[in-house]
Amino acid sequence: MMRKKDFERVFSKERITKLIDEFGAIGADPNGGVTRLAFSSYDIKAREKIIRIMENELGLKVRIDPWGNIIGRREGKLNNAASLMTGSHLDSVRNGGKFDGPAGVLGAVEAIRALNELKIKTFHPLELVVFTAEEPNDFGISTVGSRGMVGKLSKEELLNIKNNEGFSILDAIKKIGGDPDRFHEGVRKPGEIKAFIEIHIEQMPYLEKEKKDIGIVEGITGIHRAKVIIHGVAKHAGTTPMNERQDALVAAAHLIKTLNKLASTEKNTVATVGQISVKPNSINIIPSETSLDLEVRSYHKSAIKKILEDFYNEMSLIGKVYGVKTSIKDTYHTEPTTFSPYIREKIKQACDILGFSYLNLVSMAGHDANHIATIADTGMIFIPSHKGLSHCPKEWTDPIYLVKGAKVLAQSLLILDQEN
Ligand SMILES: [Zn+2]
């Protein structure tokens, strides 16, 4: 199992850097960054390129499943054995970076290439997946491929989802080679996948700050979103005395500060009001209505619950203080995910074998792995993000860590392959 020396020989920082740059050029924005939205012509170009690499350079048997996921398979020595799966996504957000997604796909390419060069034949088949539409896109829906693969999405749910041009997401999935009429055939059964491991950039500053090579992800944050509406009264901004106002925006400001304060005292927890609208939005009229879109993220269910309870309390209090009426409606909710301790242990063993330092982390962003975790033992390998920046042109990961991540992936897969 001692692969450290072998790995030195076959992994290449230059090769993986070149690939990151080549994919980063597909949909590159003129002033830096990448816009490669799912189903766009750039996304399709990137998909075609990865299929060529998987087939011609890695010798994988490639198919596109009904959800449009690209799946490359490397057979194992055992017939009918469950597969060891890895992968990530190639689509990006608008004006995002070139590492979010590609680091995982190209890290997996590098890992499989290394196994090929070392002529290692695994017992279990290996599958490299490029998931469809991981990021939010023109259709306003994310993690399409991974949710589809685990049976969490249906054709009915997608039927009325269209982009601004009126193009349906079902047609978009067809355009990339999927087949909505056969969605059910793309759902993987429990037991079919022995394990799933995704390499991803950390998107947080902790690994760099702590000078660690690898993040072993303990789990993924839960997310709660809600819309708050505050009703005040529109009046002349000049002639209305300060003590006779029912200002919906002042009440909103109070609530925004409250939420910020509530989240600051909890561990692995953040909260944001990222969207706000004001009516009538005029310089000489006291605001009559404000709407706030708020989001609470926490790895701890109890923290989300407590923050929301305290926030509701504050909402009822400010009604009296500011003379406004408030209402709140939940718009989205996902529970936190805890990854398999078994997989985390294997990733840790891989780090130890390779002599890499590591940190246990909670991911505050969602990932495809979140969904695959519902049908298979799942883990994630994080690699450092410079200054924690992501979803922006300045997103950057030192290529040294791209290689370290790929090595840990290969080593983890080899350890898992030895076990039943
Ligand atoms: Zn991502």
Residues whose N, C-alpha, C, O or C-beta is under 5 A from the ligand:
A	BS01	ZN	D100 G101
